[in-house]
Amino acid sequence: MRNEINLTDDQINEIWDDQFNVSDYVEFEASFTRDTLDQILESRNNWQDQGTLFRGKTDIGGHNFIEIERCQAVKGQARKTVRVIDFGTVRAIQES
């Protein structure tokens, strides 16, 4: 799916770093999905702790994104921050 994003790794890294202060999306094991932002938010309704949601557009490129802080999908799992950037047909997801 990564090959469907018409940006270089350096360009994607620049977007992640500028928006979320995550300097290397590859290092942080970003994954990719065809689920839309709305589908991700709909599944969030079933999470143990839905966390705090932020929505916006990236400063570089104007891509829609969501960031969910301190969320927990399943009881017993560690809480984490989930960041998703919409690159058109594919969304990139990074969790920390």
Jmol script that loads the backbone (N, CA, C; Angstrom):
load data "model"
ATOM      1  N   MET A   1       0.820  -1.203   0.000  1.00  0.00           N
ATOM      2  CA  MET A   1       0.000   0.000   0.000  1.00  0.00           C
ATOM      3  C   MET A   1       0.862   1.265   0.000  1.00  0.00           C
ATOM      4  N   ARG A   2       2.038   1.186   0.599  1.00  0.00           N
ATOM      5  CA  ARG A   2       2.923   2.355   0.664  1.00  0.00           C
ATOM      6  C   ARG A   2       3.167   2.935  -0.731  1.00  0.00           C
ATOM      7  N   ASN A   3       3.268   2.055  -1.738  1.00  0.00           N
ATOM      8  CA  ASN A   3       3.569   2.527  -3.087  1.00  0.00           C
ATOM      9  C   ASN A   3       2.440   3.351  -3.701  1.00  0.00           C
ATOM     10  N   GLU A   4       1.261   3.387  -3.085  1.00  0.00           N
ATOM     11  CA  GLU A   4       0.156   4.199  -3.582  1.00  0.00           C
ATOM     12  C   GLU A   4       0.249   5.656  -3.133  1.00  0.00           C
ATOM     13  N   ILE A   5       1.169   5.938  -2.227  1.00  0.00           N
ATOM     14  CA  ILE A   5       1.384   7.317  -1.778  1.00  0.00           C
ATOM     15  C   ILE A   5       2.464   7.917  -2.670  1.00  0.00           C
ATOM     16  N   ASN A   6       2.097   8.938  -3.420  1.00  0.00           N
ATOM     17  CA  ASN A   6       3.007   9.527  -4.399  1.00  0.00           C
ATOM     18  C   ASN A   6       3.953  10.537  -3.767  1.00  0.00           C
ATOM     19  N   LEU A   7       4.573  10.138  -2.676  1.00  0.00           N
ATOM     20  CA  LEU A   7       5.563  10.962  -1.981  1.00  0.00           C
ATOM     21  C   LEU A   7       6.748  10.068  -1.634  1.00  0.00           C
ATOM     22  N   THR A   8       7.921  10.673  -1.539  1.00  0.00           N
ATOM     23  CA  THR A   8       9.093   9.912  -1.107  1.00  0.00           C
ATOM     24  C   THR A   8       9.032   9.707   0.397  1.00  0.00           C
ATOM     25  N   ASP A   9       9.836   8.763   0.899  1.00  0.00           N
ATOM     26  CA  ASP A   9       9.916   8.575   2.347  1.00  0.00           C
ATOM     27  C   ASP A   9      10.340   9.860   3.033  1.00  0.00           C
ATOM     28  N   ASP A  10      11.274  10.595   2.441  1.00  0.00           N
ATOM     29  CA  ASP A  10      11.721  11.866   3.038  1.00  0.00           C
ATOM     30  C   ASP A  10      10.578  12.867   3.134  1.00  0.00           C
ATOM     31  N   GLN A  11       9.727  12.935   2.108  1.00  0.00           N
ATOM     32  CA  GLN A  11       8.589  13.865   2.145  1.00  0.00           C
ATOM     33  C   GLN A  11       7.578  13.446   3.215  1.00  0.00           C
ATOM     34  N   ILE A  12       7.329  12.143   3.323  1.00  0.00           N
ATOM     35  CA  ILE A  12       6.407  11.663   4.350  1.00  0.00           C
ATOM     36  C   ILE A  12       6.988  11.917   5.733  1.00  0.00           C
ATOM     37  N   ASN A  13       8.282  11.675   5.907  1.00  0.00           N
ATOM     38  CA  ASN A  13       8.945  11.958   7.189  1.00  0.00           C
ATOM     39  C   ASN A  13       8.796  13.423   7.564  1.00  0.00           C
ATOM     40  N   GLU A  14       8.930  14.305   6.579  1.00  0.00           N
ATOM     41  CA  GLU A  14       8.807  15.743   6.841  1.00  0.00           C
ATOM     42  C   GLU A  14       7.406  16.081   7.358  1.00  0.00           C
ATOM     43  N   ILE A  15       6.388  15.451   6.777  1.00  0.00           N
ATOM     44  CA  ILE A  15       5.010  15.685   7.225  1.00  0.00           C
ATOM     45  C   ILE A  15       4.823  15.193   8.655  1.00  0.00           C
ATOM     46  N   TRP A  16       5.284  13.957   8.952  1.00  0.00           N
ATOM     47  CA  TRP A  16       5.153  13.418  10.310  1.00  0.00           C
ATOM     48  C   TRP A  16       5.875  14.302  11.313  1.00  0.00           C
ATOM     49  N   ASP A  17       7.103  14.698  10.981  1.00  0.00           N
ATOM     50  CA  ASP A  17       7.913  15.498  11.900  1.00  0.00           C
ATOM     51  C   ASP A  17       7.275  16.859  12.143  1.00  0.00           C
ATOM     52  N   ASP A  18       6.820  17.495  11.071  1.00  0.00           N
ATOM     53  CA  ASP A  18       6.228  18.824  11.201  1.00  0.00           C
ATOM     54  C   ASP A  18       4.933  18.780  12.010  1.00  0.00           C
ATOM     55  N   GLN A  19       4.107  17.771  11.765  1.00  0.00           N
ATOM     56  CA  GLN A  19       2.790  17.728  12.412  1.00  0.00           C
ATOM     57  C   GLN A  19       2.831  17.146  13.813  1.00  0.00           C
ATOM     58  N   PHE A  20       3.637  16.091  14.023  1.00  0.00           N
ATOM     59  CA  PHE A  20       3.573  15.343  15.277  1.00  0.00           C
ATOM     60  C   PHE A  20       4.904  15.270  16.012  1.00  0.00           C
ATOM     61  N   ASN A  21       5.944  15.890  15.456  1.00  0.00           N
ATOM     62  CA  ASN A  21       7.286  15.818  16.037  1.00  0.00           C
ATOM     63  C   ASN A  21       7.767  14.366  16.125  1.00  0.00           C
ATOM     64  N   VAL A  22       7.408  13.577  15.114  1.00  0.00           N
ATOM     65  CA  VAL A  22       7.883  12.206  14.962  1.00  0.00           C
ATOM     66  C   VAL A  22       8.809  12.242  13.762  1.00  0.00           C
ATOM     67  N   SER A  23      10.112  12.120  14.008  1.00  0.00           N
ATOM     68  CA  SER A  23      11.083  12.416  12.962  1.00  0.00           C
ATOM     69  C   SER A  23      11.215  11.334  11.902  1.00  0.00           C
ATOM     70  N   ASP A  24      10.796  10.117  12.163  1.00  0.00           N
ATOM     71  CA  ASP A  24      10.965   9.067  11.160  1.00  0.00           C
ATOM     72  C   ASP A  24       9.827   8.074  11.264  1.00  0.00           C
ATOM     73  N   TYR A  25       8.840   8.223  10.364  1.00  0.00           N
ATOM     74  CA  TYR A  25       7.667   7.350  10.453  1.00  0.00           C
ATOM     75  C   TYR A  25       8.039   5.889  10.226  1.00  0.00           C
ATOM     76  N   VAL A  26       9.091   5.619   9.447  1.00  0.00           N
ATOM     77  CA  VAL A  26       9.526   4.237   9.217  1.00  0.00           C
ATOM     78  C   VAL A  26      10.083   3.655  10.512  1.00  0.00           C
ATOM     79  N   GLU A  27      10.911   4.436  11.205  1.00  0.00           N
ATOM     80  CA  GLU A  27      11.499   3.984  12.472  1.00  0.00           C
ATOM     81  C   GLU A  27      10.412   3.646  13.482  1.00  0.00           C
ATOM     82  N   PHE A  28       9.313   4.383  13.453  1.00  0.00           N
ATOM     83  CA  PHE A  28       8.232   4.158  14.405  1.00  0.00           C
ATOM     84  C   PHE A  28       7.202   3.165  13.864  1.00  0.00           C
ATOM     85  N   GLU A  29       7.598   2.409  12.850  1.00  0.00           N
ATOM     86  CA  GLU A  29       6.799   1.314  12.317  1.00  0.00           C
ATOM     87  C   GLU A  29       5.384   1.725  11.927  1.00  0.00           C
ATOM     88  N   ALA A  30       5.311   2.707  11.053  1.00  0.00           N
ATOM     89  CA  ALA A  30       4.006   3.084  10.520  1.00  0.00           C
ATOM     90  C   ALA A  30       3.434   1.918   9.735  1.00  0.00           C
ATOM     91  N   SER A  31       2.126   1.781   9.806  1.00  0.00           N
ATOM     92  CA  SER A  31       1.439   0.778   9.000  1.00  0.00           C
ATOM     93  C   SER A  31       0.455   1.511   8.095  1.00  0.00           C
ATOM     94  N   PHE A  32      -0.139   0.780   7.189  1.00  0.00           N
ATOM     95  CA  PHE A  32      -1.019   1.399   6.209  1.00  0.00           C
ATOM     96  C   PHE A  32      -2.340   0.653   6.161  1.00  0.00           C
ATOM     97  N   THR A  33      -3.407   1.393   5.865  1.00  0.00           N
ATOM     98  CA  THR A  33      -4.741   0.804   5.804  1.00  0.00           C
ATOM     99  C   THR A  33      -5.566   1.496   4.740  1.00  0.00           C
ATOM    100  N   ARG A  34      -6.557   0.788   4.241  1.00  0.00           N
ATOM    101  CA  ARG A  34      -7.529   1.401   3.333  1.00  0.00           C
ATOM    102  C   ARG A  34      -8.754   1.901   4.105  1.00  0.00           C
ATOM    103  N   ASP A  35      -8.848   1.583   5.401  1.00  0.00           N
ATOM    104  CA  ASP A  35      -9.945   2.106   6.220  1.00  0.00           C
ATOM    105  C   ASP A  35      -9.908   3.624   6.175  1.00  0.00           C
ATOM    106  N   THR A  36     -11.072   4.228   6.024  1.00  0.00           N
ATOM    107  CA  THR A  36     -11.146   5.686   6.020  1.00  0.00           C
ATOM    108  C   THR A  36     -11.016   6.218   7.445  1.00  0.00           C
ATOM    109  N   LEU A  37     -10.779   7.518   7.559  1.00  0.00           N
ATOM    110  CA  LEU A  37     -10.725   8.132   8.889  1.00  0.00           C
ATOM    111  C   LEU A  37     -12.045   7.915   9.614  1.00  0.00           C
ATOM    112  N   ASP A  38     -13.155   8.052   8.898  1.00  0.00           N
ATOM    113  CA  ASP A  38     -14.473   7.847   9.522  1.00  0.00           C
ATOM    114  C   ASP A  38     -14.639   6.407  10.010  1.00  0.00           C
ATOM    115  N   GLN A  39     -14.154   5.435   9.253  1.00  0.00           N
ATOM    116  CA  GLN A  39     -14.238   4.041   9.687  1.00  0.00           C
ATOM    117  C   GLN A  39     -13.385   3.803  10.933  1.00  0.00           C
ATOM    118  N   ILE A  40     -12.223   4.419  10.975  1.00  0.00           N
ATOM    119  CA  ILE A  40     -11.365   4.288  12.162  1.00  0.00           C
ATOM    120  C   ILE A  40     -12.056   4.899  13.369  1.00  0.00           C
ATOM    121  N   LEU A  41     -12.663   6.070  13.181  1.00  0.00           N
ATOM    122  CA  LEU A  41     -13.357   6.722  14.290  1.00  0.00           C
ATOM    123  C   LEU A  41     -14.580   5.919  14.724  1.00  0.00           C
ATOM    124  N   GLU A  42     -15.249   5.277  13.777  1.00  0.00           N
ATOM    125  CA  GLU A  42     -16.401   4.444  14.130  1.00  0.00           C
ATOM    126  C   GLU A  42     -15.957   3.255  14.983  1.00  0.00           C
ATOM    127  N   SER A  43     -14.837   2.631  14.621  1.00  0.00           N
ATOM    128  CA  SER A  43     -14.358   1.489  15.421  1.00  0.00           C
ATOM    129  C   SER A  43     -13.907   1.953  16.799  1.00  0.00           C
ATOM    130  N   ARG A  44     -13.455   3.194  16.896  1.00  0.00           N
ATOM    131  CA  ARG A  44     -13.032   3.772  18.181  1.00  0.00           C
ATOM    132  C   ARG A  44     -14.171   3.748  19.204  1.00  0.00           C
ATOM    133  N   ASN A  45     -15.405   3.807  18.726  1.00  0.00           N
ATOM    134  CA  ASN A  45     -16.565   3.780  19.630  1.00  0.00           C
ATOM    135  C   ASN A  45     -16.614   2.510  20.468  1.00  0.00           C
ATOM    136  N   ASN A  46     -15.947   1.451  20.019  1.00  0.00           N
ATOM    137  CA  ASN A  46     -15.955   0.175  20.744  1.00  0.00           C
ATOM    138  C   ASN A  46     -14.706  -0.027  21.596  1.00  0.00           C
ATOM    139  N   TRP A  47     -13.810   0.939  21.626  1.00  0.00           N
ATOM    140  CA  TRP A  47     -12.577   0.804  22.406  1.00  0.00           C
ATOM    141  C   TRP A  47     -12.872   0.937  23.896  1.00  0.00           C
ATOM    142  N   GLN A  48     -12.030   0.339  24.703  1.00  0.00           N
ATOM    143  CA  GLN A  48     -12.157   0.426  26.162  1.00  0.00           C
ATOM    144  C   GLN A  48     -12.082   1.879  26.621  1.00  0.00           C
ATOM    145  N   ASP A  49     -11.081   2.625  26.133  1.00  0.00           N
ATOM    146  CA  ASP A  49     -10.923   4.044  26.451  1.00  0.00           C
ATOM    147  C   ASP A  49     -10.697   4.773  25.138  1.00  0.00           C
ATOM    148  N   GLN A  50     -11.632   5.635  24.777  1.00  0.00           N
ATOM    149  CA  GLN A  50     -11.582   6.289  23.473  1.00  0.00           C
ATOM    150  C   GLN A  50     -10.536   7.393  23.381  1.00  0.00           C
ATOM    151  N   GLY A  51      -9.934   7.774  24.482  1.00  0.00           N
ATOM    152  CA  GLY A  51      -8.891   8.798  24.465  1.00  0.00           C
ATOM    153  C   GLY A  51      -9.416  10.160  24.050  1.00  0.00           C
ATOM    154  N   THR A  52      -8.489  11.057  23.765  1.00  0.00           N
ATOM    155  CA  THR A  52      -8.811  12.431  23.367  1.00  0.00           C
ATOM    156  C   THR A  52      -8.518  12.583  21.880  1.00  0.00           C
ATOM    157  N   LEU A  53      -9.515  13.031  21.121  1.00  0.00           N
ATOM    158  CA  LEU A  53      -9.424  13.117  19.667  1.00  0.00           C
ATOM    159  C   LEU A  53      -9.070  14.531  19.225  1.00  0.00           C
ATOM    160  N   PHE A  54      -8.126  14.601  18.289  1.00  0.00           N
ATOM    161  CA  PHE A  54      -7.790  15.838  17.592  1.00  0.00           C
ATOM    162  C   PHE A  54      -7.899  15.558  16.099  1.00  0.00           C
ATOM    163  N   ARG A  55      -8.516  16.494  15.368  1.00  0.00           N
ATOM    164  CA  ARG A  55      -8.654  16.375  13.910  1.00  0.00           C
ATOM    165  C   ARG A  55      -8.092  17.627  13.277  1.00  0.00           C
ATOM    166  N   GLY A  56      -7.579  17.479  12.070  1.00  0.00           N
ATOM    167  CA  GLY A  56      -7.097  18.652  11.361  1.00  0.00           C
ATOM    168  C   GLY A  56      -6.528  18.302  10.007  1.00  0.00           C
ATOM    169  N   LYS A  57      -5.796  19.271   9.464  1.00  0.00           N
ATOM    170  CA  LYS A  57      -5.075  19.097   8.207  1.00  0.00           C
ATOM    171  C   LYS A  57      -3.607  19.368   8.473  1.00  0.00           C
ATOM    172  N   THR A  58      -2.746  18.575   7.845  1.00  0.00           N
ATOM    173  CA  THR A  58      -1.312  18.785   8.029  1.00  0.00           C
ATOM    174  C   THR A  58      -0.920  20.133   7.441  1.00  0.00           C
ATOM    175  N   ASP A  59       0.051  20.774   8.058  1.00  0.00           N
ATOM    176  CA  ASP A  59       0.536  22.060   7.560  1.00  0.00           C
ATOM    177  C   ASP A  59       1.203  21.889   6.202  1.00  0.00           C
ATOM    178  N   ILE A  60       1.875  20.759   6.008  1.00  0.00           N
ATOM    179  CA  ILE A  60       2.522  20.460   4.734  1.00  0.00           C
ATOM    180  C   ILE A  60       1.599  19.543   3.940  1.00  0.00           C
ATOM    181  N   GLY A  61       1.130  20.003   2.816  1.00  0.00           N
ATOM    182  CA  GLY A  61       0.312  19.167   1.934  1.00  0.00           C
ATOM    183  C   GLY A  61      -1.182  19.191   2.199  1.00  0.00           C
ATOM    184  N   GLY A  62      -1.603  19.659   3.375  1.00  0.00           N
ATOM    185  CA  GLY A  62      -3.028  19.760   3.684  1.00  0.00           C
ATOM    186  C   GLY A  62      -3.754  18.424   3.751  1.00  0.00           C
ATOM    187  N   HIS A  63      -3.062  17.381   4.217  1.00  0.00           N
ATOM    188  CA  HIS A  63      -3.675  16.061   4.349  1.00  0.00           C
ATOM    189  C   HIS A  63      -4.514  16.008   5.624  1.00  0.00           C
ATOM    190  N   ASN A  64      -5.706  15.427   5.550  1.00  0.00           N
ATOM    191  CA  ASN A  64      -6.516  15.240   6.748  1.00  0.00           C
ATOM    192  C   ASN A  64      -5.817  14.267   7.684  1.00  0.00           C
ATOM    193  N   PHE A  65      -5.959  14.518   8.978  1.00  0.00           N
ATOM    194  CA  PHE A  65      -5.373  13.604   9.959  1.00  0.00           C
ATOM    195  C   PHE A  65      -6.236  13.546  11.203  1.00  0.00           C
ATOM    196  N   ILE A  66      -6.027  12.476  11.970  1.00  0.00           N
ATOM    197  CA  ILE A  66      -6.566  12.387  13.317  1.00  0.00           C
ATOM    198  C   ILE A  66      -5.435  11.969  14.246  1.00  0.00           C
ATOM    199  N   GLU A  67      -5.528  12.426  15.471  1.00  0.00           N
ATOM    200  CA  GLU A  67      -4.612  12.001  16.531  1.00  0.00           C
ATOM    201  C   GLU A  67      -5.462  11.699  17.746  1.00  0.00           C
ATOM    202  N   ILE A  68      -5.276  10.515  18.308  1.00  0.00           N
ATOM    203  CA  ILE A  68      -6.051  10.102  19.469  1.00  0.00           C
ATOM    204  C   ILE A  68      -5.061   9.817  20.595  1.00  0.00           C
ATOM    205  N   GLU A  69      -5.092  10.657  21.614  1.00  0.00           N
ATOM    206  CA  GLU A  69      -4.143  10.534  22.720  1.00  0.00           C
ATOM    207  C   GLU A  69      -4.710   9.669  23.835  1.00  0.00           C
ATOM    208  N   ARG A  70      -3.833   8.876  24.433  1.00  0.00           N
ATOM    209  CA  ARG A  70      -4.137   8.047  25.601  1.00  0.00           C
ATOM    210  C   ARG A  70      -5.367   7.173  25.391  1.00  0.00           C
ATOM    211  N   CYS A  71      -5.398   6.475  24.271  1.00  0.00           N
ATOM    212  CA  CYS A  71      -6.508   5.568  24.002  1.00  0.00           C
ATOM    213  C   CYS A  71      -6.103   4.133  24.335  1.00  0.00           C
ATOM    214  N   GLN A  72      -7.114   3.300  24.533  1.00  0.00           N
ATOM    215  CA  GLN A  72      -6.896   1.895  24.879  1.00  0.00           C
ATOM    216  C   GLN A  72      -7.966   1.076  24.162  1.00  0.00           C
ATOM    217  N   ALA A  73      -7.536   0.281  23.193  1.00  0.00           N
ATOM    218  CA  ALA A  73      -8.500  -0.501  22.417  1.00  0.00           C
ATOM    219  C   ALA A  73      -9.117  -1.616  23.259  1.00  0.00           C
ATOM    220  N   VAL A  74      -8.278  -2.302  24.024  1.00  0.00           N
ATOM    221  CA  VAL A  74      -8.736  -3.451  24.806  1.00  0.00           C
ATOM    222  C   VAL A  74      -8.242  -3.301  26.239  1.00  0.00           C
ATOM    223  N   LYS A  75      -9.113  -3.597  27.195  1.00  0.00           N
ATOM    224  CA  LYS A  75      -8.734  -3.538  28.603  1.00  0.00           C
ATOM    225  C   LYS A  75      -7.495  -4.402  28.839  1.00  0.00           C
ATOM    226  N   GLY A  76      -6.554  -3.855  29.583  1.00  0.00           N
ATOM    227  CA  GLY A  76      -5.317  -4.561  29.884  1.00  0.00           C
ATOM    228  C   GLY A  76      -4.156  -4.148  28.996  1.00  0.00           C
ATOM    229  N   GLN A  77      -4.457  -3.584  27.823  1.00  0.00           N
ATOM    230  CA  GLN A  77      -3.392  -3.083  26.958  1.00  0.00           C
ATOM    231  C   GLN A  77      -2.925  -1.722  27.468  1.00  0.00           C
ATOM    232  N   ALA A  78      -1.701  -1.389  27.126  1.00  0.00           N
ATOM    233  CA  ALA A  78      -1.173  -0.071  27.491  1.00  0.00           C
ATOM    234  C   ALA A  78      -1.913   1.010  26.688  1.00  0.00           C
ATOM    235  N   ARG A  79      -2.105   2.156  27.319  1.00  0.00           N
ATOM    236  CA  ARG A  79      -2.676   3.288  26.591  1.00  0.00           C
ATOM    237  C   ARG A  79      -1.611   3.831  25.648  1.00  0.00           C
ATOM    238  N   LYS A  80      -2.062   4.354  24.524  1.00  0.00           N
ATOM    239  CA  LYS A  80      -1.114   4.859  23.542  1.00  0.00           C
ATOM    240  C   LYS A  80      -1.733   6.007  22.768  1.00  0.00           C
ATOM    241  N   THR A  81      -0.900   6.656  21.977  1.00  0.00           N
ATOM    242  CA  THR A  81      -1.359   7.698  21.069  1.00  0.00           C
ATOM    243  C   THR A  81      -1.347   7.120  19.663  1.00  0.00           C
ATOM    244  N   VAL A  82      -2.448   7.307  18.950  1.00  0.00           N
ATOM    245  CA  VAL A  82      -2.583   6.821  17.579  1.00  0.00           C
ATOM    246  C   VAL A  82      -2.689   8.030  16.659  1.00  0.00           C
ATOM    247  N   ARG A  83      -1.847   8.039  15.620  1.00  0.00           N
ATOM    248  CA  ARG A  83      -1.855   9.125  14.640  1.00  0.00           C
ATOM    249  C   ARG A  83      -2.128   8.524  13.272  1.00  0.00           C
ATOM    250  N   VAL A  84      -3.049   9.143  12.527  1.00  0.00           N
ATOM    251  CA  VAL A  84      -3.404   8.645  11.197  1.00  0.00           C
ATOM    252  C   VAL A  84      -3.430   9.821  10.241  1.00  0.00           C
ATOM    253  N   ILE A  85      -2.699   9.692   9.121  1.00  0.00           N
ATOM    254  CA  ILE A  85      -2.717  10.712   8.077  1.00  0.00           C
ATOM    255  C   ILE A  85      -3.341  10.091   6.838  1.00  0.00           C
ATOM    256  N   ASP A  86      -4.272  10.831   6.240  1.00  0.00           N
ATOM    257  CA  ASP A  86      -4.978  10.379   5.052  1.00  0.00           C
ATOM    258  C   ASP A  86      -4.221  10.843   3.807  1.00  0.00           C
ATOM    259  N   PHE A  87      -3.696   9.874   3.052  1.00  0.00           N
ATOM    260  CA  PHE A  87      -2.971  10.183   1.824  1.00  0.00           C
ATOM    261  C   PHE A  87      -3.787   9.817   0.585  1.00  0.00           C
ATOM    262  N   GLY A  88      -5.094   9.893   0.669  1.00  0.00           N
ATOM    263  CA  GLY A  88      -5.944   9.598  -0.484  1.00  0.00           C
ATOM    264  C   GLY A  88      -6.551   8.217  -0.370  1.00  0.00           C
ATOM    265  N   THR A  89      -6.019   7.264  -1.131  1.00  0.00           N
ATOM    266  CA  THR A  89      -6.566   5.907  -1.103  1.00  0.00           C
ATOM    267  C   THR A  89      -6.020   5.096   0.055  1.00  0.00           C
ATOM    268  N   VAL A  90      -4.995   5.624   0.727  1.00  0.00           N
ATOM    269  CA  VAL A  90      -4.302   4.903   1.800  1.00  0.00           C
ATOM    270  C   VAL A  90      -4.119   5.840   2.991  1.00  0.00           C
ATOM    271  N   ARG A  91      -4.265   5.277   4.186  1.00  0.00           N
ATOM    272  CA  ARG A  91      -3.974   6.021   5.415  1.00  0.00           C
ATOM    273  C   ARG A  91      -2.742   5.397   6.068  1.00  0.00           C
ATOM    274  N   ALA A  92      -1.852   6.253   6.579  1.00  0.00           N
ATOM    275  CA  ALA A  92      -0.677   5.804   7.318  1.00  0.00           C
ATOM    276  C   ALA A  92      -0.987   5.952   8.803  1.00  0.00           C
ATOM    277  N   ILE A  93      -0.653   4.918   9.578  1.00  0.00           N
ATOM    278  CA  ILE A  93      -0.960   4.884  11.007  1.00  0.00           C
ATOM    279  C   ILE A  93       0.337   4.694  11.779  1.00  0.00           C
ATOM    280  N   GLN A  94       0.486   5.468  12.849  1.00  0.00           N
ATOM    281  CA  GLN A  94       1.651   5.326  13.731  1.00  0.00           C
ATOM    282  C   GLN A  94       1.119   5.351  15.161  1.00  0.00           C
ATOM    283  N   GLU A  95       1.615   4.425  15.970  1.00  0.00           N
ATOM    284  CA  GLU A  95       1.197   4.335  17.376  1.00  0.00           C
ATOM    285  C   GLU A  95       2.427   4.478  18.265  1.00  0.00           C
ATOM    286  N   SER A  96       2.244   5.151  19.383  1.00  0.00           N
ATOM    287  CA  SER A  96       3.354   5.253  20.352  1.00  0.00           C
ATOM    288  C   SER A  96       2.800   5.290  21.762  1.00  0.00           C
TER     289      SER A  96
END
end "model"
wireframe off; spacefill off
backbone 0.3
color backbone group
